[in-house]
Amino acid sequence: MFVEFYSYYNRRKTAFRASWAAVCGRALYGDYGIITSPDYPQNYTNEGRCLWSIYVEPGKLIRLTFYNFSVEQHDYCGHDYVLIYDNSTSRANPLAKKCGFSIPEPIWSNGNQMFLEFYTDSNVTETGFQAVWFALCGGAVSGDNGTITTPNFPRNYSNEERCLWDISVERGKVIQLTFHEFAVQQHDRCNCDWVYIYEKSTSGLYPLGRKCGFSIPRPIVSNGNQMFVDFFSGPLDTAQGFLASWKA
């Protein structure tokens, strides 16, 4: 960092006073990566602050998944915490603020940037966290109806794509997913390109179907108010993909 101060020769002001401190963290680029608290899996230190800035390609979203999480517990996360927000101007309206010992649900960005701030106070320490971030198409969607498509539809999707849609509707309702167009590279066991549909609940994901080929699948209905759709394309041939709608 370089700071330059210049004063005009015939004017005097009170100037400024500033402080600086070294923080951990850095800018991260690419389709995936791992973030850990300092010294993980050993305890982090007191009075620490880390800032990570994640950037992916425009048009993609970021999914942050915690695999281990142990940060000093407080009712309002007022001592040690992990703060996640969309960009440098949205800190006042974070996507999540986490502490405690339960692994948080995956967190989605609303755009192609995500910022993480990890803060520790002067008292208790814990082992911290380990998280993985992925650049994906898709996202978390909600409401009584909507549409999802593969990238570039109706043109062919690209090789080595991964899209995840997390669909939720009001409690007490179920979701019907209907495919209107479907062309996903054929394989006997759908091991190359595929669409995997899951039932989602607090206890995990339960498969409702794995689809590929060129026949339009029958509508798929969840048993609860959450559904998870996972699309993957391998390194070989591609196809047009799919157009699907969901409704509560």
PyRosetta script that sets phi, psi and omega in degrees:
from pyrosetta import init, pose_from_sequence

init()
pose = pose_from_sequence("MFVEFYSYYNRRKTAFRASWAAVCGRALYGDYGIITSPDYPQNYTNEGRCLWSIYVEPGKLIRLTFYNFSVEQHDYCGHDYVLIYDNSTSRANPLAKKCGFSIPEPIWSNGNQMFLEFYTDSNVTETGFQAVWFALCGGAVSGDNGTITTPNFPRNYSNEERCLWDISVERGKVIQLTFHEFAVQQHDRCNCDWVYIYEKSTSGLYPLGRKCGFSIPRPIVSNGNQMFVDFFSGPLDTAQGFLASWKA")
pose.set_psi(1, 141.5)
pose.set_omega(1, 179.8)
pose.set_phi(2, -129.4)
pose.set_psi(2, 125.5)
pose.set_omega(2, -179.5)
pose.set_phi(3, -114.9)
pose.set_psi(3, 126.4)
pose.set_omega(3, 179.2)
pose.set_phi(4, -117.3)
pose.set_psi(4, 131.4)
pose.set_omega(4, 176.6)
pose.set_phi(5, -118.5)
pose.set_psi(5, 132.4)
pose.set_omega(5, 179.7)
pose.set_phi(6, -132.1)
pose.set_psi(6, 137.6)
pose.set_omega(6, 177.1)
pose.set_phi(7, -123.7)
pose.set_psi(7, 138.5)
pose.set_omega(7, 177.6)
pose.set_phi(8, -74.0)
pose.set_psi(8, 142.4)
pose.set_omega(8, -164.3)
pose.set_phi(9, -65.8)
pose.set_psi(9, -28.0)
pose.set_omega(9, -174.6)
pose.set_phi(10, -112.6)
pose.set_psi(10, 18.9)
pose.set_omega(10, 177.3)
pose.set_phi(11, -129.5)
pose.set_psi(11, 140.4)
pose.set_omega(11, 179.1)
pose.set_phi(12, -124.3)
pose.set_psi(12, 133.7)
pose.set_omega(12, 177.3)
pose.set_phi(13, -129.5)
pose.set_psi(13, 176.8)
pose.set_omega(13, -179.7)
pose.set_phi(14, -78.5)
pose.set_psi(14, -6.4)
pose.set_omega(14, 177.3)
pose.set_phi(15, 63.6)
pose.set_psi(15, -140.8)
pose.set_omega(15, -175.6)
pose.set_phi(16, -151.3)
pose.set_psi(16, 164.8)
pose.set_omega(16, 172.6)
pose.set_phi(17, -132.1)
pose.set_psi(17, 129.6)
pose.set_omega(17, -176.3)
pose.set_phi(18, -136.9)
pose.set_psi(18, 156.2)
pose.set_omega(18, 174.8)
pose.set_phi(19, -127.7)
pose.set_psi(19, 156.7)
pose.set_omega(19, 177.2)
pose.set_phi(20, -133.7)
pose.set_psi(20, 154.0)
pose.set_omega(20, 179.1)
pose.set_phi(21, -148.6)
pose.set_psi(21, 145.8)
pose.set_omega(21, 176.0)
pose.set_phi(22, -79.4)
pose.set_psi(22, 132.1)
pose.set_omega(22, 177.6)
pose.set_phi(23, -124.4)
pose.set_psi(23, 154.3)
pose.set_omega(23, 176.2)
pose.set_phi(24, -86.6)
pose.set_psi(24, 171.8)
pose.set_omega(24, -176.7)
pose.set_phi(25, 101.6)
pose.set_psi(25, 169.9)
pose.set_omega(25, -178.5)
pose.set_phi(26, -168.0)
pose.set_psi(26, 176.7)
pose.set_omega(26, 174.6)
pose.set_phi(27, -81.3)
pose.set_psi(27, 135.6)
pose.set_omega(27, -176.8)
pose.set_phi(28, -123.1)
pose.set_psi(28, 137.1)
pose.set_omega(28, -178.9)
pose.set_phi(29, -131.8)
pose.set_psi(29, 156.5)
pose.set_omega(29, 177.4)
pose.set_phi(30, 116.9)
pose.set_psi(30, -174.5)
pose.set_omega(30, -174.2)
pose.set_phi(31, -90.4)
pose.set_psi(31, -13.0)
pose.set_omega(31, 177.9)
pose.set_phi(32, -164.6)
pose.set_psi(32, 164.0)
pose.set_omega(32, 178.0)
pose.set_phi(33, -178.6)
pose.set_psi(33, 172.8)
pose.set_omega(33, -178.3)
pose.set_phi(34, -119.5)
pose.set_psi(34, 138.1)
pose.set_omega(34, 176.5)
pose.set_phi(35, -125.6)
pose.set_psi(35, 134.5)
pose.set_omega(35, 175.4)
pose.set_phi(36, -134.0)
pose.set_psi(36, 154.8)
pose.set_omega(36, 172.7)
pose.set_phi(37, -69.0)
pose.set_psi(37, 158.6)
pose.set_omega(37, -178.7)
pose.set_phi(38, -56.8)
pose.set_psi(38, 135.9)
pose.set_omega(38, 175.9)
pose.set_phi(39, 70.4)
pose.set_psi(39, 5.0)
pose.set_omega(39, 179.0)
pose.set_phi(40, -54.1)
pose.set_psi(40, 136.5)
pose.set_omega(40, 8.4)
pose.set_phi(41, -89.1)
pose.set_psi(41, 11.0)
pose.set_omega(41, 172.2)
pose.set_phi(42, -78.3)
pose.set_psi(42, 165.8)
pose.set_omega(42, 179.5)
pose.set_phi(43, -63.3)
pose.set_psi(43, 140.1)
pose.set_omega(43, 172.0)
pose.set_phi(44, -71.9)
pose.set_psi(44, 167.5)
pose.set_omega(44, -178.0)
pose.set_phi(45, -94.3)
pose.set_psi(45, 165.0)
pose.set_omega(45, 175.0)
pose.set_phi(46, -74.1)
pose.set_psi(46, 158.8)
pose.set_omega(46, 174.4)
pose.set_phi(47, 53.5)
pose.set_psi(47, 49.4)
pose.set_omega(47, 178.3)
pose.set_phi(48, -113.4)
pose.set_psi(48, 158.3)
pose.set_omega(48, 176.4)
pose.set_phi(49, -148.7)
pose.set_psi(49, 129.9)
pose.set_omega(49, 179.5)
pose.set_phi(50, -128.9)
pose.set_psi(50, 141.7)
pose.set_omega(50, 178.6)
pose.set_phi(51, -131.0)
pose.set_psi(51, 124.0)
pose.set_omega(51, 174.9)
pose.set_phi(52, -118.7)
pose.set_psi(52, 134.8)
pose.set_omega(52, 175.8)
pose.set_phi(53, -116.4)
pose.set_psi(53, 120.8)
pose.set_omega(53, -177.8)
pose.set_phi(54, -108.7)
pose.set_psi(54, 130.7)
pose.set_omega(54, 179.3)
pose.set_phi(55, -129.0)
pose.set_psi(55, 130.3)
pose.set_omega(55, 174.5)
pose.set_phi(56, -124.9)
pose.set_psi(56, 176.7)
pose.set_omega(56, -177.2)
pose.set_phi(57, -60.2)
pose.set_psi(57, 144.0)
pose.set_omega(57, 173.3)
pose.set_phi(58, -55.7)
pose.set_psi(58, 139.7)
pose.set_omega(58, -178.4)
pose.set_phi(59, 94.6)
pose.set_psi(59, -11.4)
pose.set_omega(59, 177.0)
pose.set_phi(60, -106.4)
pose.set_psi(60, 161.7)
pose.set_omega(60, 177.0)
pose.set_phi(61, -114.0)
pose.set_psi(61, 169.9)
pose.set_omega(61, 179.4)
pose.set_phi(62, -117.7)
pose.set_psi(62, 131.0)
pose.set_omega(62, 174.9)
pose.set_phi(63, -113.8)
pose.set_psi(63, 118.8)
pose.set_omega(63, -179.1)
pose.set_phi(64, -104.6)
pose.set_psi(64, 122.6)
pose.set_omega(64, -178.0)
pose.set_phi(65, -121.6)
pose.set_psi(65, 124.1)
pose.set_omega(65, 175.7)
pose.set_phi(66, -89.4)
pose.set_psi(66, 132.7)
pose.set_omega(66, 177.6)
pose.set_phi(67, -105.5)
pose.set_psi(67, -25.2)
pose.set_omega(67, 172.9)
pose.set_phi(68, -141.2)
pose.set_psi(68, 142.4)
pose.set_omega(68, -176.6)
pose.set_phi(69, -154.0)
pose.set_psi(69, 119.0)
pose.set_omega(69, 177.8)
pose.set_phi(70, -150.8)
pose.set_psi(70, 93.9)
pose.set_omega(70, -176.2)
pose.set_phi(71, -128.5)
pose.set_psi(71, 134.2)
pose.set_omega(71, -174.4)
pose.set_phi(72, -39.2)
pose.set_psi(72, 127.7)
pose.set_omega(72, -176.8)
pose.set_phi(73, -78.5)
pose.set_psi(73, 138.9)
pose.set_omega(73, 172.2)
pose.set_phi(74, -156.5)
pose.set_psi(74, 145.0)
pose.set_omega(74, -174.6)
pose.set_phi(75, -53.1)
pose.set_psi(75, -41.2)
pose.set_omega(75, -177.8)
pose.set_phi(76, -112.5)
pose.set_psi(76, 18.2)
pose.set_omega(76, -176.1)
pose.set_phi(77, 50.6)
pose.set_psi(77, 47.0)
pose.set_omega(77, -176.4)
pose.set_phi(78, -90.2)
pose.set_psi(78, -7.0)
pose.set_omega(78, -179.8)
pose.set_phi(79, -102.9)
pose.set_psi(79, -85.3)
pose.set_omega(79, 174.6)
pose.set_phi(80, -101.6)
pose.set_psi(80, 144.9)
pose.set_omega(80, -178.4)
pose.set_phi(81, -161.8)
pose.set_psi(81, 162.0)
pose.set_omega(81, 168.4)
pose.set_phi(82, -115.7)
pose.set_psi(82, 123.0)
pose.set_omega(82, -179.3)
pose.set_phi(83, -111.9)
pose.set_psi(83, 127.1)
pose.set_omega(83, -178.5)
pose.set_phi(84, -119.4)
pose.set_psi(84, 129.7)
pose.set_omega(84, 178.5)
pose.set_phi(85, -144.8)
pose.set_psi(85, 167.0)
pose.set_omega(85, -170.9)
pose.set_phi(86, -72.9)
pose.set_psi(86, -42.8)
pose.set_omega(86, -178.1)
pose.set_phi(87, -156.7)
pose.set_psi(87, 177.5)
pose.set_omega(87, -171.6)
pose.set_phi(88, -66.5)
pose.set_psi(88, -15.0)
pose.set_omega(88, -179.4)
pose.set_phi(89, -99.9)
pose.set_psi(89, -1.2)
pose.set_omega(89, -174.9)
pose.set_phi(90, -111.1)
pose.set_psi(90, 21.7)
pose.set_omega(90, -177.1)
pose.set_phi(91, -61.4)
pose.set_psi(91, -29.9)
pose.set_omega(91, -179.5)
pose.set_phi(92, -71.4)
pose.set_psi(92, -18.8)
pose.set_omega(92, 179.0)
pose.set_phi(93, -126.2)
pose.set_psi(93, 72.0)
pose.set_omega(93, -173.2)
pose.set_phi(94, -69.7)
pose.set_psi(94, 157.5)
pose.set_omega(94, 171.9)
pose.set_phi(95, -70.6)
pose.set_psi(95, -32.7)
pose.set_omega(95, 180.0)
pose.set_phi(96, -166.9)
pose.set_psi(96, 151.2)
pose.set_omega(96, 170.7)
pose.set_phi(97, -131.6)
pose.set_psi(97, 119.6)
pose.set_omega(97, -168.6)
pose.set_phi(98, -125.6)
pose.set_psi(98, 144.4)
pose.set_omega(98, 170.4)
pose.set_phi(99, -155.8)
pose.set_psi(99, 177.4)
pose.set_omega(99, 178.4)
pose.set_phi(100, 98.9)
pose.set_psi(100, -157.8)
pose.set_omega(100, -169.6)
pose.set_phi(101, -126.1)
pose.set_psi(101, 4.6)
pose.set_omega(101, 175.9)
pose.set_phi(102, -94.8)
pose.set_psi(102, 138.2)
pose.set_omega(102, 178.9)
pose.set_phi(103, -70.6)
pose.set_psi(103, 122.1)
pose.set_omega(103, -178.6)
pose.set_phi(104, -66.2)
pose.set_psi(104, 157.7)
pose.set_omega(104, 171.3)
pose.set_phi(105, -64.8)
pose.set_psi(105, 153.6)
pose.set_omega(105, 175.0)
pose.set_phi(106, -55.2)
pose.set_psi(106, 145.5)
pose.set_omega(106, -176.2)
pose.set_phi(107, -117.9)
pose.set_psi(107, 131.4)
pose.set_omega(107, -179.1)
pose.set_phi(108, -106.3)
pose.set_psi(108, 140.9)
pose.set_omega(108, 169.9)
pose.set_phi(109, -80.4)
pose.set_psi(109, 165.6)
pose.set_omega(109, 174.3)
pose.set_phi(110, -97.7)
pose.set_psi(110, -6.6)
pose.set_omega(110, 179.3)
pose.set_phi(111, -149.1)
pose.set_psi(111, -155.5)
pose.set_omega(111, -174.7)
pose.set_phi(112, -96.1)
pose.set_psi(112, 19.3)
pose.set_omega(112, 177.0)
pose.set_phi(113, -132.6)
pose.set_psi(113, 149.4)
pose.set_omega(113, 172.5)
pose.set_phi(114, -149.0)
pose.set_psi(114, 140.5)
pose.set_omega(114, 179.7)
pose.set_phi(115, -122.7)
pose.set_psi(115, 136.3)
pose.set_omega(115, 177.0)
pose.set_phi(116, -120.0)
pose.set_psi(116, 134.0)
pose.set_omega(116, 175.0)
pose.set_phi(117, -124.5)
pose.set_psi(117, 125.2)
pose.set_omega(117, 177.7)
pose.set_phi(118, -114.5)
pose.set_psi(118, 124.7)
pose.set_omega(118, -176.1)
pose.set_phi(119, -127.6)
pose.set_psi(119, 138.6)
pose.set_omega(119, 174.6)
pose.set_phi(120, -128.8)
pose.set_psi(120, 141.2)
pose.set_omega(120, -179.8)
pose.set_phi(121, -91.1)
pose.set_psi(121, -157.5)
pose.set_omega(121, -171.5)
pose.set_phi(122, -97.3)
pose.set_psi(122, 9.9)
pose.set_omega(122, -175.8)
pose.set_phi(123, -114.1)
pose.set_psi(123, -112.3)
pose.set_omega(123, -170.6)
pose.set_phi(124, -69.7)
pose.set_psi(124, 146.4)
pose.set_omega(124, 171.5)
pose.set_phi(125, -124.9)
pose.set_psi(125, 160.8)
pose.set_omega(125, 177.9)
pose.set_phi(126, -137.1)
pose.set_psi(126, -171.8)
pose.set_omega(126, -177.5)
pose.set_phi(127, -77.2)
pose.set_psi(127, -16.7)
pose.set_omega(127, 176.5)
pose.set_phi(128, 89.6)
pose.set_psi(128, -140.0)
pose.set_omega(128, -172.4)
pose.set_phi(129, -148.6)
pose.set_psi(129, 160.4)
pose.set_omega(129, 169.7)
pose.set_phi(130, -131.5)
pose.set_psi(130, 129.3)
pose.set_omega(130, -177.7)
pose.set_phi(131, -137.6)
pose.set_psi(131, 153.0)
pose.set_omega(131, 176.9)
pose.set_phi(132, -123.8)
pose.set_psi(132, 136.5)
pose.set_omega(132, 176.1)
pose.set_phi(133, -117.6)
pose.set_psi(133, 144.0)
pose.set_omega(133, -179.9)
pose.set_phi(134, -129.0)
pose.set_psi(134, 143.1)
pose.set_omega(134, 170.0)
pose.set_phi(135, -90.4)
pose.set_psi(135, 121.7)
pose.set_omega(135, -174.1)
pose.set_phi(136, -139.7)
pose.set_psi(136, 155.0)
pose.set_omega(136, 163.4)
pose.set_phi(137, -89.5)
pose.set_psi(137, 168.2)
pose.set_omega(137, -176.3)
pose.set_phi(138, 106.1)
pose.set_psi(138, -141.1)
pose.set_omega(138, 178.7)
pose.set_phi(139, 139.4)
pose.set_psi(139, 179.1)
pose.set_omega(139, 176.6)
pose.set_phi(140, -89.9)
pose.set_psi(140, 124.5)
pose.set_omega(140, -178.9)
pose.set_phi(141, -128.5)
pose.set_psi(141, 150.7)
pose.set_omega(141, -179.1)
pose.set_phi(142, -148.0)
pose.set_psi(142, 171.8)
pose.set_omega(142, -177.7)
pose.set_phi(143, 116.3)
pose.set_psi(143, 179.4)
pose.set_omega(143, -174.8)
pose.set_phi(144, -80.6)
pose.set_psi(144, -15.1)
pose.set_omega(144, 179.0)
pose.set_phi(145, -164.5)
pose.set_psi(145, 163.9)
pose.set_omega(145, 179.1)
pose.set_phi(146, 178.5)
pose.set_psi(146, 177.2)
pose.set_omega(146, -177.2)
pose.set_phi(147, -130.9)
pose.set_psi(147, 141.7)
pose.set_omega(147, 174.1)
pose.set_phi(148, -131.2)
pose.set_psi(148, 146.8)
pose.set_omega(148, 178.1)
pose.set_phi(149, -140.8)
pose.set_psi(149, 158.6)
pose.set_omega(149, 171.6)
pose.set_phi(150, -70.6)
pose.set_psi(150, 159.0)
pose.set_omega(150, 178.8)
pose.set_phi(151, -57.4)
pose.set_psi(151, 137.5)
pose.set_omega(151, 176.0)
pose.set_phi(152, 74.3)
pose.set_psi(152, -0.7)
pose.set_omega(152, -178.3)
pose.set_phi(153, -53.9)
pose.set_psi(153, 135.2)
pose.set_omega(153, 12.0)
pose.set_phi(154, -88.9)
pose.set_psi(154, 6.8)
pose.set_omega(154, 173.0)
pose.set_phi(155, -79.0)
pose.set_psi(155, 167.0)
pose.set_omega(155, -178.1)
pose.set_phi(156, -63.5)
pose.set_psi(156, 141.9)
pose.set_omega(156, 171.2)
pose.set_phi(157, -71.4)
pose.set_psi(157, 166.3)
pose.set_omega(157, -179.5)
pose.set_phi(158, -90.1)
pose.set_psi(158, 166.5)
pose.set_omega(158, 171.9)
pose.set_phi(159, -69.6)
pose.set_psi(159, 152.2)
pose.set_omega(159, 173.7)
pose.set_phi(160, 55.2)
pose.set_psi(160, 47.3)
pose.set_omega(160, 172.8)
pose.set_phi(161, -96.5)
pose.set_psi(161, 153.4)
pose.set_omega(161, 173.1)
pose.set_phi(162, -143.3)
pose.set_psi(162, 124.1)
pose.set_omega(162, 179.4)
pose.set_phi(163, -130.1)
pose.set_psi(163, 137.3)
pose.set_omega(163, 178.9)
pose.set_phi(164, -130.1)
pose.set_psi(164, 126.0)
pose.set_omega(164, 175.2)
pose.set_phi(165, -115.6)
pose.set_psi(165, 128.3)
pose.set_omega(165, 179.3)
pose.set_phi(166, -109.8)
pose.set_psi(166, 102.0)
pose.set_omega(166, -172.6)
pose.set_phi(167, -101.6)
pose.set_psi(167, 132.4)
pose.set_omega(167, 177.0)
pose.set_phi(168, -139.2)
pose.set_psi(168, 144.6)
pose.set_omega(168, 176.2)
pose.set_phi(169, -128.1)
pose.set_psi(169, 179.8)
pose.set_omega(169, -178.4)
pose.set_phi(170, -58.9)
pose.set_psi(170, 147.1)
pose.set_omega(170, 175.1)
pose.set_phi(171, -58.9)
pose.set_psi(171, 141.6)
pose.set_omega(171, -178.4)
pose.set_phi(172, 93.4)
pose.set_psi(172, -10.9)
pose.set_omega(172, 177.3)
pose.set_phi(173, -107.6)
pose.set_psi(173, 162.9)
pose.set_omega(173, 174.7)
pose.set_phi(174, -118.7)
pose.set_psi(174, 171.2)
pose.set_omega(174, -176.0)
pose.set_phi(175, -116.7)
pose.set_psi(175, 132.9)
pose.set_omega(175, 171.1)
pose.set_phi(176, -110.4)
pose.set_psi(176, 122.0)
pose.set_omega(176, 178.1)
pose.set_phi(177, -104.3)
pose.set_psi(177, 122.9)
pose.set_omega(177, -177.3)
pose.set_phi(178, -121.3)
pose.set_psi(178, 125.3)
pose.set_omega(178, 176.0)
pose.set_phi(179, -89.9)
pose.set_psi(179, 129.0)
pose.set_omega(179, 178.8)
pose.set_phi(180, -101.7)
pose.set_psi(180, -32.8)
pose.set_omega(180, 173.4)
pose.set_phi(181, -134.0)
pose.set_psi(181, 141.2)
pose.set_omega(181, -177.6)
pose.set_phi(182, -153.2)
pose.set_psi(182, 117.2)
pose.set_omega(182, 176.0)
pose.set_phi(183, -149.7)
pose.set_psi(183, 94.3)
pose.set_omega(183, -178.0)
pose.set_phi(184, -125.2)
pose.set_psi(184, 129.0)
pose.set_omega(184, -172.0)
pose.set_phi(185, -40.7)
pose.set_psi(185, 128.3)
pose.set_omega(185, -174.1)
pose.set_phi(186, -77.8)
pose.set_psi(186, 139.4)
pose.set_omega(186, 170.6)
pose.set_phi(187, -154.6)
pose.set_psi(187, 145.8)
pose.set_omega(187, -173.9)
pose.set_phi(188, -51.0)
pose.set_psi(188, -42.4)
pose.set_omega(188, -177.4)
pose.set_phi(189, -112.8)
pose.set_psi(189, 15.9)
pose.set_omega(189, -178.0)
pose.set_phi(190, 53.6)
pose.set_psi(190, 45.5)
pose.set_omega(190, -178.1)
pose.set_phi(191, -94.8)
pose.set_psi(191, -7.5)
pose.set_omega(191, -179.3)
pose.set_phi(192, -97.4)
pose.set_psi(192, -75.4)
pose.set_omega(192, 173.5)
pose.set_phi(193, -110.0)
pose.set_psi(193, 144.2)
pose.set_omega(193, -178.1)
pose.set_phi(194, -161.1)
pose.set_psi(194, 160.8)
pose.set_omega(194, 169.5)
pose.set_phi(195, -120.1)
pose.set_psi(195, 121.7)
pose.set_omega(195, -179.9)
pose.set_phi(196, -111.3)
pose.set_psi(196, 127.5)
pose.set_omega(196, 179.8)
pose.set_phi(197, -112.9)
pose.set_psi(197, 130.0)
pose.set_omega(197, -177.2)
pose.set_phi(198, -123.0)
pose.set_psi(198, 149.8)
pose.set_omega(198, 163.3)
pose.set_phi(199, -83.3)
pose.set_psi(199, 133.9)
pose.set_omega(199, -179.5)
pose.set_phi(200, -116.1)
pose.set_psi(200, 132.6)
pose.set_omega(200, 176.7)
pose.set_phi(201, -144.1)
pose.set_psi(201, 178.5)
pose.set_omega(201, -179.3)
pose.set_phi(202, -65.3)
pose.set_psi(202, -20.2)
pose.set_omega(202, -178.6)
pose.set_phi(203, -95.8)
pose.set_psi(203, -0.9)
pose.set_omega(203, 176.0)
pose.set_phi(204, 137.8)
pose.set_psi(204, -164.6)
pose.set_omega(204, -179.8)
pose.set_phi(205, -109.2)
pose.set_psi(205, 136.0)
pose.set_omega(205, 179.2)
pose.set_phi(206, -126.1)
pose.set_psi(206, 124.6)
pose.set_omega(206, -174.2)
pose.set_phi(207, -66.6)
pose.set_psi(207, 135.0)
pose.set_omega(207, 173.9)
pose.set_phi(208, -106.7)
pose.set_psi(208, -16.3)
pose.set_omega(208, 179.0)
pose.set_phi(209, 169.3)
pose.set_psi(209, 150.5)
pose.set_omega(209, 174.8)
pose.set_phi(210, -126.0)
pose.set_psi(210, 122.1)
pose.set_omega(210, -168.7)
pose.set_phi(211, -124.9)
pose.set_psi(211, 144.4)
pose.set_omega(211, 169.7)
pose.set_phi(212, -157.8)
pose.set_psi(212, 178.1)
pose.set_omega(212, 178.9)
pose.set_phi(213, 99.8)
pose.set_psi(213, -160.5)
pose.set_omega(213, -170.9)
pose.set_phi(214, -125.9)
pose.set_psi(214, 11.0)
pose.set_omega(214, 174.4)
pose.set_phi(215, -100.3)
pose.set_psi(215, 138.9)
pose.set_omega(215, -180.0)
pose.set_phi(216, -71.7)
pose.set_psi(216, 121.5)
pose.set_omega(216, -179.7)
pose.set_phi(217, -66.5)
pose.set_psi(217, 158.5)
pose.set_omega(217, 173.3)
pose.set_phi(218, -67.4)
pose.set_psi(218, 154.5)
pose.set_omega(218, 175.3)
pose.set_phi(219, -56.3)
pose.set_psi(219, 144.9)
pose.set_omega(219, -178.4)
pose.set_phi(220, -116.2)
pose.set_psi(220, 130.9)
pose.set_omega(220, -176.5)
pose.set_phi(221, -118.2)
pose.set_psi(221, 131.7)
pose.set_omega(221, 177.5)
pose.set_phi(222, -79.5)
pose.set_psi(222, 167.2)
pose.set_omega(222, 174.2)
pose.set_phi(223, -97.4)
pose.set_psi(223, -13.4)
pose.set_omega(223, -179.9)
pose.set_phi(224, -131.8)
pose.set_psi(224, -162.4)
pose.set_omega(224, -173.4)
pose.set_phi(225, -98.0)
pose.set_psi(225, 14.9)
pose.set_omega(225, 179.0)
pose.set_phi(226, -136.2)
pose.set_psi(226, 140.6)
pose.set_omega(226, 178.0)
pose.set_phi(227, -139.9)
pose.set_psi(227, 146.4)
pose.set_omega(227, -177.5)
pose.set_phi(228, -126.2)
pose.set_psi(228, 124.0)
pose.set_omega(228, -178.9)
pose.set_phi(229, -115.7)
pose.set_psi(229, 125.4)
pose.set_omega(229, -174.8)
pose.set_phi(230, -121.1)
pose.set_psi(230, 118.5)
pose.set_omega(230, 178.0)
pose.set_phi(231, -113.0)
pose.set_psi(231, 133.8)
pose.set_omega(231, 179.5)
pose.set_phi(232, -137.0)
pose.set_psi(232, 138.5)
pose.set_omega(232, 172.9)
pose.set_phi(233, -123.6)
pose.set_psi(233, 136.3)
pose.set_omega(233, -178.0)
pose.set_phi(234, -85.4)
pose.set_psi(234, -166.6)
pose.set_omega(234, -173.0)
pose.set_phi(235, -88.0)
pose.set_psi(235, 2.8)
pose.set_omega(235, -173.9)
pose.set_phi(236, -103.2)
pose.set_psi(236, -123.6)
pose.set_omega(236, -175.0)
pose.set_phi(237, -72.8)
pose.set_psi(237, 159.7)
pose.set_omega(237, 174.8)
pose.set_phi(238, -124.7)
pose.set_psi(238, 173.2)
pose.set_omega(238, 178.6)
pose.set_phi(239, -146.7)
pose.set_psi(239, -174.0)
pose.set_omega(239, -174.9)
pose.set_phi(240, -68.9)
pose.set_psi(240, -30.5)
pose.set_omega(240, -178.7)
pose.set_phi(241, 96.5)
pose.set_psi(241, -146.5)
pose.set_omega(241, -176.2)
pose.set_phi(242, -144.6)
pose.set_psi(242, 157.8)
pose.set_omega(242, 169.3)
pose.set_phi(243, -123.8)
pose.set_psi(243, 124.1)
pose.set_omega(243, -178.2)
pose.set_phi(244, -136.2)
pose.set_psi(244, 152.4)
pose.set_omega(244, 174.1)
pose.set_phi(245, -125.1)
pose.set_psi(245, 152.2)
pose.set_omega(245, 176.4)
pose.set_phi(246, -128.9)
pose.set_psi(246, 148.6)
pose.set_omega(246, 177.9)
pose.set_phi(247, -146.0)
pose.set_psi(247, 152.4)
pose.set_omega(247, 176.8)
pose.set_phi(248, -83.8)
pose.dump_pdb("model.pdb")
